[in-house]
């Protein structure tokens, strides 16, 4: 097969490309330039968007002896990921930019261009499994639970998965990947994993949002509507947040308080006790399916964070989206997050959380 290997500059994507070369595929490496200024999004070795990363990816391609290109997706990334991130926070929601990048950049724009250029598949270093049975393609959790990344791939549809390869998903631990990289002479063998949002190099999400949305002072109120503090913009908060509230009036019982609600129109943040965060019902919009759309209700597992708890639930596909009822209450679930639903280890699909209820 002719395979386009997306190479971020990290150890996972480098080893994924190396395995494909060893299997005899015709592999071409590509690195995505996601900023017009390569150092604008981050520096150091903890993301996937810097000039340093592109150099690391090129060196890995040289070791593997494969062609290598840099594709400029800066404008599309700014529109589809960064602007979406800012707009979601401005609307009082909590987005996942890595999931959005997978959906709109790595497995939409790249796959579209790769297929147009005659490639049979796009490969990445994600930890997840794809199993094929004739025309049917199924996405499963990684065999390495600690590194499983099926959650951020839950937005992919059947057509995208049909042309996707994940060489690290079957039976690989991170320690094995690093050892394999070292054995192959790849200099990224000891490079730290990426953790931060790539376009917020300082890790200061509140500061980044303020630079884009400005400072807009407002009230922090308790469940009775009494003012207990002030803030510089409701966009700096997320449901379930405990730290950074700077409350001037302590709770009567002395217990910690958490963000319960965000009203971007009134620019008001509501805080209260942890038990008030309990959620049993979730509504999701814009559902996607990794295979055929599912109808009716079924029992499965729901996950609302990349490395969050897998929660037993009843999931029901409706005309206007997806309705989820959790077997046990969960805490700190915010509109804007993705709910990814599973049938055992198999990924069924995902939806964007639009509302929750206790």
C-alpha positions in Angstrom: 0.0 0.0 0.0 1.0 3.6 -0.5 0.7 5.1 3.0 0.8 8.7 4.1 2.3 8.7 7.6 1.4 11.8 9.7 4.6 12.5 11.7 4.2 14.9 14.5 7.8 14.9 15.6 7.2 12.6 18.5 8.2 9.0 19.2 4.8 7.4 18.6 4.3 8.6 15.0 8.0 7.9 14.2 7.7 4.3 15.3 4.3 3.9 13.6 5.9 5.0 10.3 8.9 2.7 10.9 6.7 -0.3 11.4 4.9 0.4 8.1 8.3 0.6 6.3 9.3 -2.7 7.8 6.1 -4.3 6.6 7.0 -3.3 3.0 4.6 -0.4 2.4 5.5 2.6 0.3 5.5 5.2 3.0 5.7 9.0 2.7 6.0 11.2 5.9 4.1 14.4 6.3 4.3 17.0 9.1 1.5 19.5 9.6 2.5 23.1 10.0 -0.4 24.5 12.1 0.9 28.0 12.7 2.3 30.7 10.3 4.7 31.4 13.1 6.0 27.9 14.2 7.0 29.2 17.7 3.7 31.0 18.3 1.9 27.9 19.6 4.6 26.3 21.7 8.3 25.7 22.3 10.1 22.9 24.1 9.1 19.3 23.7 5.6 18.9 25.0 3.3 19.5 22.0 3.1 18.9 18.3 3.2 22.2 16.5 6.7 23.7 16.8 9.6 24.2 14.5 11.5 21.8 16.7 8.9 19.1 16.1 9.1 19.5 12.3 12.9 19.1 12.5 12.5 16.0 14.7 10.0 14.5 12.2 12.3 15.2 9.3 15.2 13.6 11.0 13.1 10.5 11.8 12.1 10.3 8.1 15.7 10.5 7.1 16.6 7.6 9.3 13.8 5.6 7.8 14.8 6.5 4.3 11.3 7.8 3.3 10.3 11.0 1.5 9.1 13.8 3.8 7.0 16.9 3.3 5.6 19.7 5.4 2.0 20.6 4.6 0.7 24.0 5.6 -2.6 23.7 7.4 -2.2 26.9 9.5 -5.2 28.7 8.1 -7.6 25.8 8.4 -6.3 25.0 11.9 -6.8 28.6 13.0 -10.4 28.5 11.7 -11.5 25.0 12.7 -9.7 24.4 15.9 -8.4 27.6 17.6 -11.4 29.8 16.7 -13.8 27.0 17.6 -12.0 26.7 21.0 -12.4 30.4 21.7 -16.0 30.6 20.5 -17.0 27.6 22.6 -15.6 29.1 25.8 -17.3 32.4 24.9 -20.6 30.5 24.8 -20.0 29.0 28.2 -19.0 25.5 26.9 -15.8 23.4 27.4 -14.4 22.1 24.1 -11.7 19.5 23.4 -9.3 21.0 20.8 -7.3 17.7 20.3 -10.5 15.9 19.4 -11.6 18.7 17.1 -8.1 18.6 15.4 -8.5 14.9 14.8 -12.0 15.4 13.4 -11.3 18.4 11.1 -7.6 18.3 10.4 -5.8 15.0 10.7 -8.7 12.8 9.6 -10.6 15.2 7.3 -8.2 17.6 5.6 -5.2 15.3 5.6 -7.1 12.2 4.5 -8.9 14.2 1.8 -5.6 15.5 0.4 -3.9 12.1 0.8 -6.6 10.2 -1.1 -6.6 12.9 -3.8 -2.8 12.3 -4.2 -3.4 8.5 -4.6 -2.5 7.2 -1.1 -4.3 4.1 0.1 -4.3 5.1 3.8 -3.2 7.6 6.4 -1.3 6.3 9.4 -0.9 8.0 12.8 0.7 7.1 16.1 -2.5 6.9 18.0 -3.0 4.0 20.5 -6.2 2.4 19.2 -7.1 -0.7 17.2 -8.9 -1.0 13.8 -10.2 -4.4 12.9 -11.4 -5.2 9.4 -13.9 -7.9 8.3 -14.7 -7.5 4.6 -16.2 -4.0 4.2 -16.8 -3.7 7.9 -14.2 -1.6 9.8 -14.4 -1.4 13.6 -12.6 0.9 16.0 -11.5 -0.6 19.4 -9.7 0.6 22.5 -5.9 0.1 22.5 -4.5 -3.1 24.0 -2.5 -0.8 26.3 -5.2 0.8 28.6 -2.9 3.4 30.1 -2.2 4.9 26.6 -5.6 4.3 25.0 -6.6 7.2 22.7 -9.8 5.8 21.3 -11.7 8.6 22.9 -10.2 11.3 20.7 -10.8 9.1 17.7 -14.5 8.6 18.5 -15.5 11.4 16.1 -14.3 9.5 13.1 -16.8 7.9 10.7 -16.8 4.6 8.9 -15.3 6.1 5.7 -12.5 7.8 7.5 -11.7 4.6 9.5 -11.6 2.6 6.3 -8.5 4.6 5.2 -6.9 4.9 8.6 -4.0 2.8 10.1 -2.9 2.8 13.8 0.2 0.6 13.9 0.7 1.1 17.7 -2.8 0.0 18.8 -2.6 -3.8 18.8 -0.1 -4.9 21.5 2.2 -2.0 22.3 3.2 -0.4 25.5 4.9 3.0 25.6 8.1 1.5 27.1 8.2 -0.9 24.1 7.7 1.9 21.7 10.6 3.9 23.2 12.8 0.8 23.2 12.0 0.1 19.6 12.7 3.7 18.6 16.1 3.5 20.3 16.9 0.2 18.5 16.0 1.8 15.2 18.2 4.8 15.8 15.4 7.3 16.1 16.6 10.3 18.1 13.1 10.9 19.5 13.2 7.8 21.6 13.5 9.8 24.8 11.4 12.8 23.8 8.8 13.6 26.4 5.1 13.0 25.6 3.0 16.0 24.6 0.5 17.1 27.2 -0.3 20.8 26.8 -2.7 22.4 24.3 -0.3 23.1 21.4 -1.6 26.6 20.7 -1.3 27.6 24.4 2.4 27.2 25.0 2.3 28.6 28.6 -0.5 26.4 29.7 -2.4 29.5 30.8 -5.8 28.8 29.2 -7.4 31.7 31.1 -4.8 34.1 30.0 -5.1 33.0 26.4 -8.8 33.4 26.4 -8.6 36.8 27.9 -6.1 37.9 25.2 -8.8 36.8 22.6 -12.0 37.7 24.4 -10.9 40.6 26.6 -11.6 41.3 30.2 -15.2 41.5 31.3 -15.8 41.7 35.0 -18.8 40.0 36.5 -20.3 38.4 39.6 -19.7 35.0 41.1 -22.9 33.9 42.9 -24.0 31.0 45.1 -27.1 28.9 44.4 -29.3 31.5 46.1 -28.0 34.2 43.8 -26.0 36.0 46.5 -22.8 37.5 45.3 -19.7 35.7 46.7 -17.0 37.0 44.4 -16.0 38.6 41.2 -14.4 37.4 38.0 -12.7 38.9 34.9 -14.8 37.0 32.4 -17.1 34.0 32.5 -15.1 32.4 29.6 -12.3 31.7 32.1 -14.3 29.0 33.9 -15.5 25.5 33.3 -18.1 23.3 35.0 -16.6 21.5 38.0 -13.8 23.9 38.4 -12.6 24.3 42.0 -9.4 26.3 41.9 -8.9 29.9 40.9 -12.4 31.0 42.0 -11.0 33.7 44.4 -14.2 33.9 46.4 -14.6 36.8 48.9 -17.4 35.1 50.9 -16.7 31.6 52.2 -19.3 28.9 52.3 -21.3 28.8 55.6 -20.3 25.2 56.2 -16.6 25.9 55.2 -16.6 23.3 52.4 -15.0 23.9 49.0 -17.2 25.3 46.2 -17.2 24.4 42.6 -18.5 26.0 39.4 -22.0 24.7 38.8 -23.1 26.9 36.0 -21.9 29.6 33.5 -24.2 32.2 32.0 -22.2 34.0 29.2 -25.0 36.4 28.4 -25.3 37.7 32.0 -21.5 37.1 32.5 -22.3 35.3 35.7 -20.7 32.2 37.3 -22.6 30.1 39.8 -20.8 28.1 42.5 -21.9 25.6 45.0 -21.1 22.2 46.7 -19.7 19.2 44.9 -22.9 17.2 45.3 -24.8 19.8 43.2 -22.6 18.7 40.2 -24.1 15.2 40.2 -25.3 14.3 36.7 -27.3 11.3 35.7 -28.6 12.4 32.3 -26.7 13.7 29.3 -28.0 15.1 26.0 -25.7 15.2 23.0 -26.0 16.8 19.6 -24.2 16.3 16.3 -23.8 12.5 16.8 -21.3 10.6 14.7 -21.0 6.9 14.2 -17.9 4.8 13.5 -20.0 2.3 11.6 -23.7 2.6 10.6 -25.9 4.9 12.6 -27.4 3.1 15.6 -31.2 3.4 16.2 -33.1 3.0 19.5 -31.6 2.4 22.9 -28.8 0.0 24.1 -26.7 -0.5 27.2 -23.1 0.4 26.8 -20.3 2.5 28.3 -19.8 6.3 28.0 -16.6 8.3 28.5 -16.6 12.1 28.7 -12.8 12.8 29.0 -9.8 11.4 27.2 -8.6 9.5 30.2 -11.8 9.6 32.2 -13.9 6.9 33.8 -15.7 4.5 31.6 -19.3 4.8 32.9 -22.0 2.2 32.3 -25.1 3.8 30.8 -28.2 3.4 28.6 -27.7 5.3 25.3 -30.6 6.2 23.1 -30.3 7.6 19.6 -33.0 10.1 18.9 -34.0 12.3 15.9 -32.4 15.3 17.5 -29.2 13.6 18.9 -28.4 11.2 21.6 -29.8 10.8 25.1 -27.7 9.1 27.8 -28.7 7.9 31.2 -25.8 6.9 33.5 -26.2 4.0 35.9 -24.4 6.0 38.6 -24.1 9.8 39.0 -21.0 11.5 37.6 -19.5 14.9 38.5 -18.2 17.9 36.6 -19.6 17.1 33.2 -19.6 20.2 31.0 -21.5 21.1 27.9 -19.1 21.2 24.9 -17.3 18.1 26.0 -17.5 15.0 23.8 -19.4 11.9 25.0 -17.9 8.9 23.4 -19.9 5.7 23.6 -18.7 2.1 23.6 -20.0 -1.4 23.2 -17.5 -3.1 25.4 -14.1 -2.3 23.8 -15.6 -1.2 20.5 -16.2 2.5 19.8 -19.7 3.1 18.6 -19.6 6.9 18.1 -19.7 10.3 19.8 -21.8 13.4 20.4 -21.1 16.9 21.7 -22.7 17.3 25.1 -25.4 20.0 24.9 -27.1 19.6 28.3 -27.0 17.6 31.6 -29.4 16.9 34.4 -29.3 15.3 37.8 
